[in-house]
Amino acid sequence: MITMNLISVLLQAQAGGGSPLQMILMIVLMIGAMWFFMIRPQQKQQKKEQAFRASLRKGDEVVTASGLYGTIKEISDFYVMLEIAHNVVVKVNINSIYPSGNSASETASK
């Protein structure tokens, strides 16, 4: 869809007799706007998630991407041993760990 819009803008610029400088400026502005509104926020979110996963410690309460709430019993570079019930421990990929709502509200109040 973006490419079709870009093509139509380019064709209109040629038909209208606009200068090539205007056409290049329009393309640069479109790419800049796309970066600012789409790519930049996604990069910020990824950095925030990486910082959270780097700060995980034994005893933290977390939630997995599938919705399992639990407490970290053991942590490695690639996985987490998560206690989801009394004496029930599961091995979970660290990339599927997110902060639980309880710990987020506790840190916000402090």
C-alpha positions as a Markdown table, in Angstrom:
| # | Residue | x | y | z |
|---|---|---|---|---|
| 1 | Met | 0.0 | 0.0 | 0.0 |
| 2 | Ile | 2.8 | 2.4 | 0.9 |
| 3 | Thr | 4.6 | 1.6 | -2.4 |
| 4 | Met | 1.4 | 2.3 | -4.4 |
| 5 | Asn | 1.1 | 5.6 | -2.7 |
| 6 | Leu | 4.7 | 6.3 | -3.3 |
| 7 | Ile | 4.3 | 5.5 | -7.0 |
| 8 | Ser | 1.3 | 7.7 | -7.3 |
| 9 | Val | 3.2 | 10.6 | -5.7 |
| 10 | Leu | 6.1 | 10.1 | -8.1 |
| 11 | Leu | 3.8 | 10.0 | -11.1 |
| 12 | Gln | 2.0 | 13.1 | -10.0 |
| 13 | Ala | 5.3 | 14.9 | -9.4 |
| 14 | Gln | 6.4 | 14.1 | -13.0 |
| 15 | Ala | 3.0 | 15.0 | -14.5 |
| 16 | Gly | 2.9 | 18.3 | -12.6 |
| 17 | Gly | 6.3 | 19.4 | -13.8 |
| 18 | Gly | 7.7 | 19.4 | -10.3 |
| 19 | Ser | 11.5 | 19.4 | -9.9 |
| 20 | Pro | 13.3 | 16.3 | -9.0 |
| 21 | Leu | 14.5 | 18.0 | -5.8 |
| 22 | Gln | 10.9 | 18.2 | -4.6 |
| 23 | Met | 10.3 | 14.6 | -5.4 |
| 24 | Ile | 13.4 | 13.5 | -3.5 |
| 25 | Leu | 12.5 | 15.8 | -0.6 |
| 26 | Met | 9.0 | 14.2 | -0.4 |
| 27 | Ile | 10.5 | 10.7 | -0.4 |
| 28 | Val | 12.9 | 11.6 | 2.4 |
| 29 | Leu | 10.1 | 13.2 | 4.4 |
| 30 | Met | 7.9 | 10.1 | 4.0 |
| 31 | Ile | 10.8 | 7.8 | 5.1 |
| 32 | Gly | 11.5 | 10.1 | 8.1 |
| 33 | Ala | 7.9 | 10.1 | 9.2 |
| 34 | Met | 7.7 | 6.3 | 8.9 |
| 35 | Trp | 10.8 | 5.9 | 11.0 |
| 36 | Phe | 9.6 | 8.4 | 13.7 |
| 37 | Phe | 6.1 | 6.9 | 14.0 |
| 38 | Met | 6.7 | 3.2 | 13.4 |
| 39 | Ile | 10.3 | 2.0 | 13.9 |
| 40 | Arg | 11.5 | 4.3 | 16.7 |
| 41 | Pro | 8.7 | 3.3 | 19.2 |
| 42 | Gln | 9.3 | -0.4 | 18.4 |
| 43 | Gln | 13.0 | 0.0 | 19.1 |
| 44 | Lys | 12.3 | 1.7 | 22.4 |
| 45 | Gln | 9.9 | -1.1 | 23.5 |
| 46 | Gln | 12.5 | -3.7 | 22.6 |
| 47 | Lys | 15.2 | -2.0 | 24.6 |
| 48 | Lys | 12.8 | -1.7 | 27.6 |
| 49 | Glu | 12.0 | -5.5 | 27.4 |
| 50 | Gln | 15.7 | -6.3 | 27.1 |
| 51 | Ala | 16.5 | -4.2 | 30.2 |
| 52 | Phe | 13.7 | -5.9 | 32.1 |
| 53 | Arg | 15.0 | -9.4 | 31.2 |
| 54 | Ala | 18.5 | -8.4 | 32.1 |
| 55 | Ser | 17.3 | -7.3 | 35.6 |
| 56 | Leu | 15.5 | -10.6 | 36.4 |
| 57 | Arg | 16.5 | -12.1 | 39.7 |
| 58 | Lys | 15.6 | -15.2 | 41.7 |
| 59 | Gly | 12.3 | -14.6 | 43.6 |
| 60 | Asp | 10.8 | -12.1 | 41.1 |
| 61 | Glu | 7.1 | -12.6 | 40.2 |
| 62 | Val | 6.6 | -12.7 | 36.5 |
| 63 | Val | 4.1 | -13.8 | 33.9 |
| 64 | Thr | 4.8 | -15.7 | 30.7 |
| 65 | Ala | 3.5 | -14.9 | 27.2 |
| 66 | Ser | 1.0 | -17.8 | 27.6 |
| 67 | Gly | -0.4 | -16.3 | 30.8 |
| 68 | Leu | 1.3 | -18.4 | 33.5 |
| 69 | Tyr | 2.0 | -16.5 | 36.7 |
| 70 | Gly | 4.9 | -17.6 | 38.8 |
| 71 | Thr | 8.0 | -17.0 | 40.8 |
| 72 | Ile | 11.5 | -17.4 | 39.5 |
| 73 | Lys | 13.4 | -20.2 | 41.2 |
| 74 | Glu | 16.5 | -20.4 | 38.8 |
| 75 | Ile | 17.7 | -18.2 | 36.0 |
| 76 | Ser | 20.0 | -18.9 | 33.1 |
| 77 | Asp | 21.0 | -17.0 | 29.9 |
| 78 | Phe | 18.3 | -18.8 | 27.8 |
| 79 | Tyr | 15.7 | -20.1 | 30.2 |
| 80 | Val | 14.0 | -19.6 | 33.6 |
| 81 | Met | 12.8 | -22.2 | 36.1 |
| 82 | Leu | 9.4 | -20.8 | 37.1 |
| 83 | Glu | 7.4 | -22.1 | 40.1 |
| 84 | Ile | 3.8 | -21.8 | 39.1 |
| 85 | Ala | 2.3 | -23.7 | 42.1 |
| 86 | His | 3.7 | -25.3 | 45.3 |
| 87 | Asn | 6.5 | -27.7 | 44.1 |
| 88 | Val | 5.5 | -27.3 | 40.4 |
| 89 | Val | 8.4 | -25.9 | 38.5 |
| 90 | Val | 8.4 | -25.4 | 34.7 |
| 91 | Lys | 11.3 | -24.5 | 32.3 |
| 92 | Val | 10.4 | -21.4 | 30.3 |
| 93 | Asn | 12.3 | -19.5 | 27.6 |
| 94 | Ile | 13.5 | -16.2 | 28.9 |
| 95 | Asn | 12.1 | -14.3 | 25.9 |
| 96 | Ser | 8.5 | -15.2 | 26.9 |
| 97 | Ile | 8.8 | -13.6 | 30.4 |
| 98 | Tyr | 7.1 | -10.3 | 31.1 |
| 99 | Pro | 6.6 | -8.4 | 34.4 |
| 100 | Ser | 3.5 | -9.4 | 36.4 |
| 101 | Gly | 0.9 | -6.8 | 37.1 |
| 102 | Asn | 1.5 | -7.1 | 40.9 |
| 103 | Ser | 5.2 | -6.2 | 40.7 |
| 104 | Ala | 4.5 | -3.4 | 38.2 |
| 105 | Ser | 2.0 | -1.8 | 40.6 |
| 106 | Glu | 4.3 | -2.2 | 43.6 |
| 107 | Thr | 7.2 | -0.5 | 41.8 |
| 108 | Ala | 5.0 | 2.3 | 40.6 |
| 109 | Ser | 3.8 | 3.0 | 44.2 |
| 110 | Lys | 7.4 | 3.2 | 45.5 |
